[in-house]
Amino acid sequence: MPGLVIVGAQWGDEGKGKVVDLLAERADAVIRFQGGNNAGHTIVRGDEVFKFHLVPSGILYPGRPCVVGNGVVVDPRVLTDEIDGLRKRNIDLSGLRISANAHLIMPYHLLLDQAGEARLGKREIGTTKRGIGPCYADKAARLGIRVQDVLDEKILKQKITAAIEPKRQALRDYAKDPLLDLHTMTEDYLAFGHRLAPYIADTPPIAWRALDEGKLVVFEGAQGTLLDIDHGTYPFVTSSNPVAGSACVGAGVGPKSIDEVWGVAKAYSTRVGAGPFPTELHDAVGERIQRAGGEFGTTTGRPRRCGWIDLVALRYAVRVNGLTGLVITKLDVLTGIEPLRAAVRYTGPEGASFDDFPYHQSVLHRARGDYEELPGWEEDVTGARTLADLPANARALLELIEQRLDTPVVMVGVGPGRDQMIWTDAAESVRSRARVA
Ligand code: IMP
């Protein structure tokens, strides 16, 4: 049982962190392959709550190799803060490894992200303003600063100078910002380099070795399929590829290393930031879901837009990622809502009907869900540990999802706690086939 990829099947915030955390218990390595500190994972351990933005979710298992892969963009200020926070709580960080080829978010990336959004005004994307887009843009322009560069003062200075030069015009309002002073920036980043040095490594061999030995490697995606820069609702997307194919690129392994791809989806839908959302609710049900689900961003605290589960978009996610299993999270949030709805097709402009996710932006912006209605349930589901423990109407919703997506539901989340998860036989068999070193 080698490679298992965990991706978001919606617009992010599906609860991937918890799923990865549970699987990491038996995994030999956990590797993050894209995104940056635009992501936020919350993990509850007993009374303790851990919030991560960059460190992979497996870090709470002492010594477990946890890799920040080459495809991730790293804000070293955030990463060093996260490391300090974990150290203070006596978490063993000996397994943490950061790819020397990962790109660094620089102070000017943060400023450019803010300036770009301000320039767009009402047409803003609603980014997390963490500098993600400008950092990936520099990577593609071959002007990026990589983790390995902070280990050499001369190279670092040269690269920063080259990276800033073409941005002078865009950064002119910040010309006097002390953060942009070449000397200060170089000093700050050398200091980060010094702090991060023990963790910097050539990371693909960590995956290769574990895969060669038939051990479980979990590839941890951030954001979600519909935020993918190629396959999402462009331009209202992030600047990386959260889809499963990107696990190979962002971790340095070949496609044959991937055995299973599980997509994580909530039992409803949410989206942060702007962009099309065909099943969005603007009523009391939407507010109820937002409240019951605690739908406020881990990273920015922004309220998330809420809506019904969208089986058209999820069917698309199944194809784009090649999903072999679905993890449905937060089923408990739907308790007491009557009736429930699931979008099974869209109505677009001029009443056109769409069975498949429309590729055209103008269509998608005006598409609205056509729903299948299901009876809800009143029973508390938070104690369910098998599918049989669920009320029949909750099982019916899961069956509708499986049938419409032609993909098995492998795990079901029924509450925030670690134990509040239903493991189906399929998921158990992955877990039990895994060997821990
Ligand atoms: P960026 O990734 O900060 O550039 O933001 C681009 C879009 O992706 C915005 O709509 C963000 O709200 C969204 N986004 C980025 N990261 C996440 C995430 O982890 N969860 C949910 N939405 C995200």
Residues whose N, C-alpha, C, O or C-beta is under 5 A from the ligand:
A	BS01	IMP	W11 G12 D13 N38 A39 G40 I125 G126 T127 T128 K129 R130 I132 G133 Q223 L227 V237 T238 S239 V272 G273 A274
